[in-house]
Amino acid sequence: MKEMTLTLNGGTLSYRRAGQGADVVLLHGISSRAASWHKQFADGELCAACRLWAWDAPGYGESTTLTPARPRAADYAAVLAQWLDALQLTRVLLLGHSLGAMMAAAFAARHPERVAGLILADPAQGYGTADALRREQVFNVRRAQAEDLQDYAQRRAAQLLRPGADDADIATVREGMRALRRDGFLAAARMLADDALASYLPGYRGPLAVWCGEQDGITPPQDAAALAQRTGAALHLLPAAGHASYLDAPAQFNRLLRDFVRRSAGEVS
């Protein structure tokens, strides 16, 4: 998993890549980072089927934070477009996990011709349709967490995984949380509170799948199922997996991704 950086419009974006074949872009969630996809990058079969690209979203890793005080998913999607342009990737498969699902959907809505397929994994759906009080409550919870990100990592890491999760997976999640930057975390929290996944999906008509861990206590399976039903997406529930389903159940997750890539192979350039 090669770590790299690019300069975009005077800022920096850090990312990782591996593999060969169809281009698949992995977008992490609010408490994660590019390195969290290590079980995908280490899968030889997966890397033989596709070329994986995982960014550190704006405000994460070495990536420059967004400038809007109240960013929307479309702001992250604009940086995503700049990054893909710099990499000369004209058409990709997008996989967004948790908050990354909102970013992926925003990109697909704005650039449907560049998306050969869209996967929303354990998707956060946002609170943009809630009233102002509820949106502020959501943001204030995250703002309190940001006051001590080390404590946040210690207390919260295991909750992103299935009950009885492997210690190594808990350590991966905790390490990612400990590496969070307050500015990036709060910008993402603001987007979660103010925006809504549903507002972007009508702009995309390509292949769409919704995946979720059966033991996901953060974005529950029933919410994912309702999203799939509303959009006509294929739904896959991963047994023995929590919110970070790509860590809890990598064999199933990676097999689903390989299958999705194969079905879309004729559409990816």
C-alpha positions as CSV (number, residue, x, y, z in Angstrom):
1,M,0.0,0.0,0.0
2,K,2.0,3.0,-1.3
3,E,1.4,6.3,0.5
4,M,1.6,9.4,-1.7
5,T,0.6,13.1,-1.8
6,L,-0.5,15.5,-4.4
7,T,-0.7,19.3,-4.6
8,L,-4.2,20.4,-5.5
9,N,-5.1,24.1,-5.9
10,G,-2.3,25.1,-3.5
11,G,-3.3,22.5,-0.9
12,T,-2.2,18.9,-0.3
13,L,-4.1,15.6,-0.6
14,S,-2.6,12.3,0.8
15,Y,-3.7,8.9,-0.5
16,R,-2.7,5.3,-1.0
17,R,-2.9,3.0,-4.0
18,A,-2.3,-0.6,-4.9
19,G,-3.3,-3.2,-7.4
20,Q,-4.1,-3.2,-11.1
21,G,-7.1,-3.3,-13.3
22,A,-10.4,-1.4,-12.9
23,D,-10.1,1.7,-10.8
24,V,-11.9,1.6,-7.5
25,V,-11.9,4.6,-5.2
26,L,-12.4,4.0,-1.4
27,L,-13.8,6.9,0.7
28,H,-13.5,6.5,4.5
29,G,-15.8,7.6,7.2
30,I,-15.7,10.4,9.8
31,S,-13.4,8.6,12.3
32,S,-11.2,6.8,9.8
33,R,-8.5,7.4,7.2
34,A,-6.9,5.8,4.1
35,A,-4.8,3.4,6.1
36,S,-7.9,1.8,7.6
37,W,-8.5,-0.1,4.3
38,H,-5.4,-2.2,4.9
39,K,-7.4,-5.5,4.6
40,Q,-8.5,-4.5,1.2
41,F,-5.0,-3.5,0.1
42,A,-3.5,-6.7,1.4
43,D,-6.0,-9.0,-0.5
44,G,-4.1,-10.4,-3.5
45,E,-7.2,-11.5,-5.3
46,L,-8.8,-8.1,-4.9
47,C,-5.7,-6.2,-6.0
48,A,-5.4,-8.5,-9.0
49,A,-8.9,-7.5,-10.0
50,C,-8.7,-3.8,-9.5
51,R,-6.5,-0.8,-8.8
52,L,-7.4,0.5,-5.4
53,W,-7.2,4.2,-4.5
54,A,-7.9,5.4,-1.0
55,W,-7.8,9.1,0.0
56,D,-7.4,10.9,3.3
57,A,-10.4,13.1,3.0
58,P,-9.9,16.9,3.3
59,G,-8.9,17.5,6.9
60,Y,-7.5,14.0,7.4
61,G,-4.0,12.7,7.2
62,E,-1.9,15.2,5.3
63,S,-4.9,16.5,3.3
64,T,-5.7,20.2,3.5
65,T,-9.0,21.0,5.3
66,L,-11.9,22.5,3.3
67,T,-12.3,26.3,3.5
68,P,-16.1,26.6,3.9
69,A,-17.1,26.9,7.5
70,R,-20.2,24.8,6.9
71,P,-19.1,22.3,4.2
72,R,-21.5,20.1,2.3
73,A,-20.8,16.7,0.7
74,A,-20.6,18.5,-2.6
75,D,-17.6,20.4,-1.3
76,Y,-15.8,17.1,-0.6
77,A,-16.9,15.9,-4.0
78,A,-15.3,18.9,-5.7
79,V,-12.0,18.0,-4.2
80,L,-12.5,14.4,-5.2
81,A,-13.0,15.5,-8.8
82,Q,-9.7,17.6,-8.6
83,W,-7.9,14.5,-7.2
84,L,-9.2,12.2,-9.9
85,D,-8.4,14.8,-12.6
86,A,-4.8,14.9,-11.3
87,L,-4.6,11.1,-11.4
88,Q,-6.1,11.2,-14.9
89,L,-8.9,8.8,-13.8
90,T,-11.9,9.5,-16.0
91,R,-14.2,6.8,-14.9
92,V,-14.2,4.9,-11.6
93,L,-16.1,2.7,-9.3
94,L,-16.8,4.6,-6.0
95,L,-17.2,2.9,-2.6
96,G,-18.1,5.2,0.2
97,H,-18.1,3.9,3.8
98,S,-20.3,5.7,6.4
99,L,-19.8,9.4,5.9
100,G,-17.8,8.6,2.8
101,A,-21.1,7.4,1.3
102,M,-22.4,10.9,1.3
103,M,-19.3,12.2,-0.4
104,A,-19.5,9.4,-3.0
105,A,-23.2,10.1,-3.7
106,A,-22.5,13.8,-4.1
107,F,-19.8,13.1,-6.7
108,A,-22.0,10.6,-8.5
109,A,-24.8,13.2,-8.7
110,R,-22.5,15.9,-10.1
111,H,-20.4,13.6,-12.4
112,P,-22.6,10.6,-13.2
113,E,-20.7,10.0,-16.5
114,R,-17.5,9.4,-14.4
115,V,-19.0,6.7,-12.2
116,A,-19.2,3.2,-13.4
117,G,-20.8,2.0,-10.2
118,L,-21.6,3.3,-6.7
119,I,-21.4,1.3,-3.4
120,L,-22.7,2.8,-0.2
121,A,-21.3,0.7,2.7
122,D,-22.8,1.1,6.2
123,P,-24.0,4.5,4.9
124,A,-24.4,7.6,7.0
125,Q,-27.5,9.3,5.7
126,G,-27.1,12.7,7.4
127,Y,-29.4,15.0,9.3
128,G,-30.0,17.7,6.6
129,T,-33.8,17.1,6.6
130,A,-34.1,17.5,10.4
131,D,-35.0,20.8,12.1
132,A,-32.3,23.2,13.2
133,L,-32.3,22.2,16.8
134,R,-31.7,18.5,16.0
135,R,-28.9,19.4,13.5
136,E,-27.2,21.4,16.2
137,Q,-27.5,18.6,18.7
138,V,-25.9,16.2,16.3
139,F,-23.0,18.6,15.7
140,N,-22.6,19.4,19.4
141,V,-22.1,15.7,20.3
142,R,-19.2,15.6,17.8
143,R,-17.8,18.9,19.0
144,A,-17.7,17.5,22.6
145,Q,-15.9,14.4,21.3
146,A,-13.4,16.6,19.5
147,E,-12.3,18.2,22.8
148,D,-10.3,15.1,23.7
149,L,-9.8,12.9,20.6
150,Q,-7.5,10.5,22.5
151,D,-10.3,9.8,25.0
152,Y,-12.8,9.6,22.1
153,A,-10.6,6.9,20.5
154,Q,-10.2,5.0,23.7
155,R,-14.0,4.9,24.4
156,R,-15.5,4.7,21.0
157,A,-13.2,2.4,18.9
158,A,-14.8,-0.9,19.8
159,Q,-18.3,0.4,19.1
160,L,-17.5,0.6,15.4
161,L,-17.0,-3.2,15.3
162,R,-19.0,-6.3,16.0
163,P,-19.3,-7.5,19.6
164,G,-16.2,-9.6,20.4
165,A,-14.2,-8.0,17.6
166,D,-10.6,-8.9,17.1
167,D,-8.2,-6.9,19.2
168,A,-6.2,-6.1,16.1
169,D,-9.2,-4.6,14.5
170,I,-10.1,-2.5,17.5
171,A,-6.5,-1.3,17.5
172,T,-6.8,-0.3,13.8
173,V,-9.9,1.7,14.5
174,R,-8.4,3.3,17.7
175,E,-5.2,4.2,15.9
176,G,-7.2,5.9,13.2
177,M,-9.2,7.9,15.7
178,R,-6.1,8.9,17.6
179,A,-4.7,10.3,14.3
180,L,-7.8,12.5,13.7
181,R,-7.3,16.3,13.3
182,R,-9.8,18.4,15.1
183,D,-10.4,20.8,12.2
184,G,-11.1,18.0,9.8
185,F,-13.2,16.0,12.2
186,L,-15.4,19.1,13.0
187,A,-15.8,20.0,9.3
188,A,-17.0,16.4,8.6
189,A,-19.3,16.6,11.6
190,R,-20.8,19.8,10.3
191,M,-21.4,18.2,7.0
192,L,-23.0,15.2,8.7
193,A,-25.3,17.4,10.7
194,D,-26.3,19.8,7.8
195,D,-26.5,17.6,4.7
196,A,-28.5,14.5,3.6
197,L,-27.5,11.6,1.4
198,A,-31.0,11.5,-0.1
199,S,-30.6,14.8,-1.7
200,Y,-27.8,13.5,-4.0
201,L,-29.1,10.1,-5.1
202,P,-31.7,11.3,-7.6
203,G,-28.9,12.6,-9.7
204,Y,-27.4,9.1,-10.3
205,R,-28.9,6.3,-12.4
206,G,-26.0,3.9,-12.7
207,P,-25.3,0.6,-10.9
208,L,-25.9,1.0,-7.1
209,A,-25.4,-1.3,-4.1
210,V,-26.0,-0.8,-0.4
211,W,-24.0,-3.0,2.0
212,C,-24.2,-3.1,5.8
213,G,-22.9,-5.2,8.6
214,E,-25.7,-7.1,10.3
215,Q,-24.4,-6.0,13.7
216,D,-23.9,-2.4,12.7
217,G,-25.0,-0.3,15.7
218,I,-24.0,3.1,14.2
219,T,-25.9,3.0,10.9
220,P,-28.3,0.1,11.5
221,P,-29.2,-2.5,8.9
222,Q,-32.8,-1.5,8.9
223,D,-31.8,2.0,7.8
224,A,-29.6,0.6,5.0
225,A,-32.5,-1.7,3.9
226,A,-34.9,1.2,3.8
227,L,-32.4,3.2,1.7
228,A,-31.9,0.2,-0.7
229,Q,-35.7,-0.1,-1.1
230,R,-36.2,3.6,-1.8
231,T,-33.5,3.7,-4.5
232,G,-33.9,0.2,-6.0
233,A,-30.3,-0.7,-5.0
234,A,-29.0,-4.2,-4.4
235,L,-28.8,-4.8,-0.7
236,H,-26.2,-7.1,1.0
237,L,-26.0,-7.6,4.7
238,L,-22.7,-9.0,6.0
239,P,-23.1,-11.5,8.9
240,A,-20.8,-11.1,11.9
241,A,-19.9,-7.5,11.0
242,G,-20.4,-4.2,12.7
243,H,-20.2,-0.7,11.3
244,A,-16.6,-1.1,10.0
245,S,-17.7,-4.1,8.0
246,Y,-14.6,-4.0,5.8
247,L,-12.6,-4.8,8.9
248,D,-14.9,-7.2,10.6
249,A,-15.7,-9.3,7.6
250,P,-13.0,-8.6,5.0
251,A,-13.4,-11.9,3.1
252,Q,-17.1,-11.3,2.5
253,F,-16.6,-7.5,1.8
254,N,-13.8,-8.1,-0.6
255,R,-15.6,-10.8,-2.4
256,L,-18.6,-8.5,-2.9
257,L,-16.3,-5.9,-4.2
258,R,-14.6,-8.3,-6.7
259,D,-18.1,-9.4,-7.9
260,F,-19.2,-5.8,-8.3
261,V,-16.0,-5.0,-10.3
262,R,-16.6,-8.0,-12.5
263,R,-20.2,-7.0,-13.3
264,S,-19.1,-3.5,-14.1
265,A,-15.9,-4.4,-16.0
266,G,-17.3,-3.5,-19.4
267,E,-18.2,0.0,-18.2
268,V,-14.9,1.0,-16.6
269,S,-12.3,2.8,-18.8
